Amino acid sequence: MNGVQNNPWMRWGKRALTLFFLLTVPALLYTLARDLDWGEVHQAFSDYSVQTLLVGALIAFASYVALGCYDLLGRQYSRHRLPVRQIMPVAMVRYAFSLNLSTWIGGAAMHYRPYMRLGLSASTVTRILSLGVLTNWTGYMALAGVIFSLRLVELPGHWALGMLSLQLLGFALLGLVSAYVGICAFSRQRVWHLRARSVSLPSLRIALLQLCFGASNWALMAALIYWLLPDGATYSSVLGVLLIGSMAALLAQIPAGLGVLEAVFLALLQHQHSQASLIAALLAYRVLYYLLPLLVASATYLALEKRARAMRQCSEQQVDVHPEQVESATH
């Protein structure tokens, strides 16, 4: 990892790609927004019923539960003993912050602090976080591999030349996932040493659960957008566009993929839906999947901090009282 970061070609290539997205995406959004009927967008957004929004909120909640299961796998992988009732709130809170703010605000401290306050060591938290990242992207690669290799994404006609490249990418992703599962299943060397660090391979059971939970999360994200769109697009097409947009957002390094995801959806699905209906669906998606969970996570984080502070004060009081009890018992 450090070798890649210290490679000047990789550094400049990453910066150039980021600059490309930072310049291209706003230009594309401006071009599309200039010709957009915002009154129609408002009308499309207003047409959502309360029932539709409630079902959408349930789908978003199910996705966050799947994200929380990443950390439950981390519990098995790192072999710590925190109960599920403590893991799930912390996991869902940190993923809400991570999805909205990325590493721009809070950074690693937002992920380490809650678990370390519960008594876990920094090395244990690192194992949990690392497995969570791996779970997310192995699930992504498995799902994208299937969708891309089977050509289940309905791209515009002028993207025909790109379909073969997308299919080849799908086969490559499936190859990577198969290699990972095979290594976890058959490798005799369970601990790999990378410079000064050692990495323990997950068991085959954990690797398969990683694929299930990771793919489930991405599938639920696409299900939310599909639910909010009017009839017309197929679910597999919406899922494929989400996977493409998420990769573009990752390369652009913009928190929550703001603007990037919208640009990709508008470019690839405007032949199936009006721009107004797409914008309305993506706005509702932003509210249900990002804004509301962030508000809930902020309140939950404050409650967890207050509880942790109270527990620390209680433990300090017990430490102060304990010597006196020992002395009186001696006499």
ABEGO torsion letter per residue (X at the ends): XAAAAABAAAAAAAAAAAAAAAAAAAAAAAAAAAABBAAAAAAAAAABBAAAAAAAAAAAAAAAAAAAAAAAAAAAAAGBABBAAAAAAAAAAAAAAAAAAEAABGEAAAAAAAAAAAGBBAAAAAAAAAAAAAAAAAAAAAAAAAAAAAGABBBBAAAAAAAAAAAAAAAAAAAAAAAAAAAAAABABABBBBEABBBBBBBAAAAAAAAAAAAAAAAAAAAAAAAABBBGBBAAAAAAAAAAAAAAAAAAGBBGGBGAAAAAAAAAAAAABBAAAAAAAAAAAAAAAAAAAAAAAAAAAAAAAAAAAAAAAAAAAAAAAAAAAAAAAAX
